[in-house]
Structure formats: structure tokens, C-alpha cells
Amino acid sequence: MCRNIKRLHNLEPPASTDEVRDAALQFVRKISSQKPSQANAEVFDRAVDEITEASRRLLDSLVAHAPPRTREDLAARARERFQRRSA
């Protein structure tokens, strides 16, 4: 999985459209190229749109059994991991 793509399932508040689109963009960049040529820009953008829609449908359909994760809790965990690596 791309390191820049964040897990968006079971968040409180739910993942925004921008977050889902950013993840789709990162995915398309990972499997194609960082920046498409002008000749491929339309196909690239269409792929991002389609993956955004599919991702939103998936996130809306998933059932969570665990309590929702908060962004503050995720940020605190990331800080802890960074501190452990830096030590």
C-alpha cells in the first residue's frame, strides 16, 4: 500500500470527498506516473474520478465492528511512532 494513502474506513467524522479523492489520486499516480503527459491527462483524470467513486461506494458500504477512530487519536499515534523512530 502507498504510504501516502491513509486508511479512511471507520473514521469520525467520516472521510470527506477531498480525502477520498486524494487517496484515489495517490493510487493512480502510484500505478501510472507522478504527472501524466498532456496526451494522457484526460485518461488520468477519468481514472481518478472512477476510483474516487468506487472508493466512496466501498466506504459507504463497509460495516465496522470497532468504535470509530478519531483523527486526533491517529495523529497522536503517528507522533508516538515518530518519537520511537527518532530516539
TORPA-4810 file (N, C-alpha, C, O; in nm, 3 decimals):
<nodes>
NODE_1_0.085_-0.118_0.000_0.000_0.000_0.000_0.089_0.124_0.000_0.196_0.125_0.061_M
NODE_2_0.043_0.225_-0.068_0.120_0.350_-0.071_0.124_0.410_0.069_0.024_0.410_0.141_C
NODE_3_0.237_0.460_0.107_0.248_0.520_0.240_0.166_0.647_0.251_0.124_0.683_0.361_R
NODE_4_0.143_0.715_0.141_0.069_0.842_0.144_-0.083_0.822_0.146_-0.157_0.916_0.172_N
NODE_5_-0.128_0.701_0.119_-0.272_0.675_0.121_-0.310_0.635_0.263_-0.260_0.536_0.316_I
NODE_6_-0.397_0.712_0.322_-0.441_0.686_0.460_-0.564_0.597_0.460_-0.648_0.603_0.369_K
NODE_7_-0.575_0.513_0.561_-0.694_0.431_0.576_-0.811_0.521_0.612_-0.804_0.596_0.710_R
NODE_8_-0.918_0.515_0.535_-1.029_0.607_0.552_-1.153_0.541_0.612_-1.252_0.610_0.638_L
NODE_9_-1.150_0.413_0.634_-1.265_0.341_0.689_-1.275_0.363_0.840_-1.175_0.364_0.911_H
NODE_10_-1.397_0.380_0.887_-1.429_0.387_1.029_-1.365_0.508_1.098_-1.307_0.496_1.207_N
NODE_11_-1.375_0.622_1.034_-1.327_0.747_1.092_-1.443_0.828_1.145_-1.555_0.819_1.094_L
NODE_12_-1.416_0.907_1.245_-1.516_1.001_1.300_-1.454_1.139_1.301_-1.355_1.157_1.373_E
NODE_13_-1.501_1.236_1.229_-1.610_1.229_1.131_-1.566_1.150_1.008_-1.447_1.133_0.983_P
NODE_14_-1.664_1.100_0.931_-1.632_1.017_0.813_-1.541_1.091_0.715_-1.534_1.214_0.712_P
NODE_15_-1.472_1.013_0.635_-1.380_1.068_0.535_-1.454_1.162_0.441_-1.564_1.132_0.394_A
NODE_16_-1.393_1.275_0.415_-1.454_1.374_0.326_-1.431_1.335_0.181_-1.348_1.248_0.151_S
NODE_17_-1.503_1.398_0.092_-1.486_1.376_-0.050_-1.343_1.408_-0.093_-1.285_1.337_-0.175_T
NODE_18_-1.287_1.515_-0.037_-1.149_1.553_-0.071_-1.050_1.446_-0.027_-0.954_1.417_-0.099_D
NODE_19_-1.071_1.387_0.091_-0.980_1.282_0.138_-0.987_1.159_0.048_-0.884_1.098_0.018_E
NODE_20_-1.108_1.123_0.006_-1.125_1.008_-0.081_-1.060_1.036_-0.217_-0.994_0.949_-0.273_V
NODE_21_-1.079_1.156_-0.270_-1.020_1.192_-0.399_-0.867_1.195_-0.389_-0.798_1.151_-0.481_R
NODE_22_-0.813_1.248_-0.279_-0.667_1.250_-0.261_-0.609_1.108_-0.260_-0.503_1.083_-0.317_D
NODE_23_-0.679_1.016_-0.195_-0.634_0.877_-0.192_-0.639_0.816_-0.332_-0.548_0.744_-0.372_A
NODE_24_-0.746_0.846_-0.407_-0.758_0.796_-0.544_-0.646_0.852_-0.632_-0.588_0.780_-0.713_A
NODE_25_-0.615_0.979_-0.615_-0.507_1.042_-0.691_-0.374_0.976_-0.660_-0.296_0.948_-0.752_L
NODE_26_-0.345_0.950_-0.534_-0.221_0.884_-0.495_-0.213_0.744_-0.556_-0.106_0.701_-0.601_Q
NODE_27_-0.326_0.673_-0.558_-0.328_0.539_-0.615_-0.298_0.543_-0.765_-0.216_0.466_-0.814_F
NODE_28_-0.364_0.633_-0.837_-0.343_0.642_-0.981_-0.199_0.684_-1.011_-0.137_0.633_-1.104_V
NODE_29_-0.146_0.776_-0.933_-0.005_0.815_-0.950_0.088_0.697_-0.928_0.187_0.681_-1.000_R
NODE_30_0.057_0.615_-0.830_0.143_0.502_-0.796_0.148_0.400_-0.910_0.253_0.344_-0.940_K
NODE_31_0.034_0.375_-0.974_0.032_0.271_-1.077_0.059_0.323_-1.217_0.075_0.244_-1.309_I
NODE_32_0.065_0.455_-1.235_0.091_0.507_-1.370_0.216_0.594_-1.369_0.327_0.545_-1.391_S
NODE_33_0.198_0.720_-1.346_0.312_0.812_-1.339_0.275_0.927_-1.248_0.157_0.957_-1.229_S
NODE_34_0.375_0.991_-1.192_0.351_1.102_-1.100_0.270_1.213_-1.166_0.174_1.264_-1.108_Q
NODE_35_0.309_1.249_-1.286_0.240_1.356_-1.357_0.221_1.311_-1.501_0.319_1.289_-1.572_K
NODE_36_0.097_1.297_-1.546_0.075_1.247_-1.681_0.112_1.352_-1.786_0.109_1.472_-1.760_P
NODE_37_0.145_1.303_-1.903_0.170_1.395_-2.015_0.036_1.455_-2.057_-0.070_1.407_-2.017_S
NODE_38_0.042_1.559_-2.137_-0.082_1.621_-2.185_-0.167_1.521_-2.262_-0.289_1.525_-2.256_Q
NODE_39_-0.102_1.432_-2.334_-0.174_1.331_-2.412_-0.252_1.235_-2.323_-0.354_1.181_-2.364_A
NODE_40_-0.204_1.214_-2.199_-0.268_1.120_-2.108_-0.348_1.187_-1.997_-0.405_1.118_-1.913_N
NODE_41_-0.354_1.317_-1.995_-0.419_1.389_-1.884_-0.567_1.353_-1.871_-0.615_1.334_-1.759_A
NODE_42_-0.637_1.343_-1.981_-0.781_1.312_-1.975_-0.805_1.172_-1.919_-0.893_1.152_-1.836_E
NODE_43_-0.727_1.076_-1.965_-0.740_0.938_-1.917_-0.703_0.930_-1.769_-0.769_0.860_-1.692_V
NODE_44_-0.598_1.000_-1.731_-0.553_1.004_-1.592_-0.664_1.061_-1.502_-0.698_1.001_-1.400_F
NODE_45_-0.721_1.175_-1.542_-0.828_1.238_-1.462_-0.951_1.150_-1.454_-1.016_1.142_-1.349_D
NODE_46_-0.984_1.083_-1.564_-1.100_0.994_-1.563_-1.076_0.877_-1.466_-1.168_0.836_-1.394_R
NODE_47_-0.955_0.824_-1.464_-0.923_0.715_-1.372_-0.937_0.761_-1.227_-0.990_0.688_-1.144_A
NODE_48_-0.889_0.881_-1.197_-0.902_0.934_-1.061_-1.049_0.946_-1.023_-1.089_0.909_-0.913_V
NODE_49_-1.131_0.998_-1.116_-1.275_1.012_-1.089_-1.341_0.877_-1.063_-1.420_0.862_-0.970_D
NODE_50_-1.308_0.778_-1.146_-1.369_0.646_-1.131_-1.327_0.579_-1.001_-1.409_0.516_-0.934_E
NODE_51_-1.202_0.592_-0.966_-1.155_0.531_-0.841_-1.212_0.604_-0.721_-1.242_0.541_-0.618_I
NODE_52_-1.229_0.735_-0.732_-1.294_0.811_-0.624_-1.435_0.761_-0.601_-1.476_0.738_-0.487_T
NODE_53_-1.511_0.743_-0.709_-1.649_0.695_-0.698_-1.654_0.554_-0.639_-1.735_0.525_-0.552_E
NODE_54_-1.567_0.466_-0.688_-1.565_0.328_-0.636_-1.525_0.326_-0.489_-1.581_0.250_-0.410_A
NODE_55_-1.429_0.410_-0.452_-1.385_0.416_-0.312_-1.495_0.468_-0.222_-1.514_0.416_-0.112_S
NODE_56_-1.568_0.568_-0.266_-1.678_0.623_-0.187_-1.786_0.516_-0.168_-1.838_0.500_-0.058_R
NODE_57_-1.819_0.444_-0.276_-1.919_0.336_-0.264_-1.873_0.231_-0.164_-1.951_0.183_-0.081_R
NODE_58_-1.745_0.195_-0.171_-1.690_0.096_-0.078_-1.699_0.146_0.065_-1.748_0.074_0.153_L
NODE_59_-1.652_0.266_0.090_-1.655_0.320_0.227_-1.796_0.331_0.282_-1.820_0.306_0.400_L
NODE_60_-1.891_0.367_0.195_-2.030_0.378_0.239_-2.093_0.243_0.268_-2.191_0.234_0.342_D
NODE_61_-2.038_0.136_0.210_-2.096_0.003_0.225_-2.033_-0.080_0.336_-2.094_-0.175_0.385_S
NODE_62_-1.912_-0.046_0.377_-1.842_-0.124_0.479_-1.911_-0.114_0.615_-1.966_-0.009_0.650_L
NODE_63_-1.907_-0.223_0.688_-1.963_-0.228_0.824_-1.845_-0.237_0.921_-1.754_-0.317_0.903_V
NODE_64_-1.849_-0.154_1.023_-1.742_-0.154_1.123_-1.792_-0.215_1.252_-1.904_-0.187_1.296_A
NODE_65_-1.710_-0.299_1.312_-1.746_-0.360_1.440_-1.673_-0.292_1.555_-1.709_-0.309_1.672_H
NODE_66_-1.571_-0.216_1.523_-1.493_-0.145_1.625_-1.546_-0.002_1.636_-1.609_0.048_1.543_A
NODE_67_-1.521_0.063_1.748_-1.562_0.202_1.759_-1.485_0.288_1.657_-1.372_0.255_1.621_P
NODE_68_-1.546_0.397_1.610_-1.479_0.481_1.511_-1.348_0.539_1.566_-1.337_0.568_1.685_P
NODE_69_-1.251_0.555_1.477_-1.123_0.616_1.512_-1.134_0.766_1.492_-1.201_0.812_1.399_R
NODE_70_-1.071_0.841_1.577_-1.070_0.987_1.561_-0.938_1.030_1.499_-0.836_0.964_1.516_T
NODE_71_-0.941_1.139_1.428_-0.820_1.190_1.366_-0.717_1.233_1.471_-0.596_1.222_1.450_R
NODE_72_-0.766_1.282_1.585_-0.675_1.322_1.692_-0.599_1.200_1.746_-0.479_1.208_1.772_E
NODE_73_-0.669_1.089_1.762_-0.606_0.967_1.810_-0.503_0.916_1.709_-0.394_0.873_1.747_D
NODE_74_-0.537_0.922_1.581_-0.444_0.879_1.477_-0.320_0.968_1.474_-0.208_0.919_1.456_L
NODE_75_-0.339_1.098_1.491_-0.225_1.191_1.493_-0.136_1.164_1.614_-0.014_1.169_1.602_A
NODE_76_-0.196_1.135_1.729_-0.117_1.105_1.849_-0.035_0.977_1.829_0.081_0.971_1.869_A
NODE_77_-0.095_0.877_1.768_-0.022_0.753_1.741_0.093_0.778_1.644_0.202_0.722_1.661_R
NODE_78_0.070_0.860_1.543_0.176_0.892_1.447_0.291_0.964_1.517_0.408_0.937_1.489_A
NODE_79_0.259_1.056_1.608_0.364_1.126_1.683_0.445_1.028_1.768_0.567_1.038_1.775_R
NODE_80_0.376_0.933_1.832_0.445_0.833_1.913_0.539_0.748_1.827_0.653_0.723_1.867_E
NODE_81_0.492_0.705_1.709_0.577_0.626_1.619_0.699_0.707_1.576_0.810_0.654_1.570_R
NODE_82_0.678_0.835_1.546_0.789_0.921_1.505_0.890_0.935_1.617_1.011_0.927_1.593_F
NODE_83_0.843_0.955_1.740_0.933_0.969_1.855_1.013_0.841_1.879_1.132_0.847_1.911_Q
NODE_84_0.948_0.725_1.863_1.020_0.597_1.881_1.127_0.581_1.774_1.237_0.533_1.804_R
NODE_85_1.098_0.619_1.651_1.196_0.607_1.543_1.310_0.706_1.561_1.424_0.677_1.525_R
NODE_86_1.279_0.824_1.616_1.381_0.928_1.631_1.472_0.904_1.749_1.584_0.956_1.754_S
NODE_87_1.425_0.826_1.844_1.503_0.802_1.966_1.623_0.713_1.943_1.698_0.684_2.037_A
</nodes>
